């Protein structure tokens, strides 16, 4: 069974991932923050899991060249093949004339 994380835990994991990627690319916090156009403090908050704006996250992730992370968050929605199976249109019975309006 999958573990359900608290928001704080997810923020910390995300920050750890950003930090690991930054170090893998051999960038210090100052260089990455300049490249991304965010303050060093904002980057530190993101990496420590203390919270950051989505705007900061997007800028940092893009500066690290990992736009594909966002595609995993919001995959394209496709049509379920079962909805593509054509169903028969409902056939309506013809209206029967009522006895009240009958002309004789």
Secondary structure, DSSP 8 states (H G I E B T S, - for coil): ------HHHHHHHHHHHHHHHHHHTT--HHHHHHHHTS-HHHHHHHHHTS---HHHHHHHHHHTT-THHHHHHS------HHHHS-------------STT---
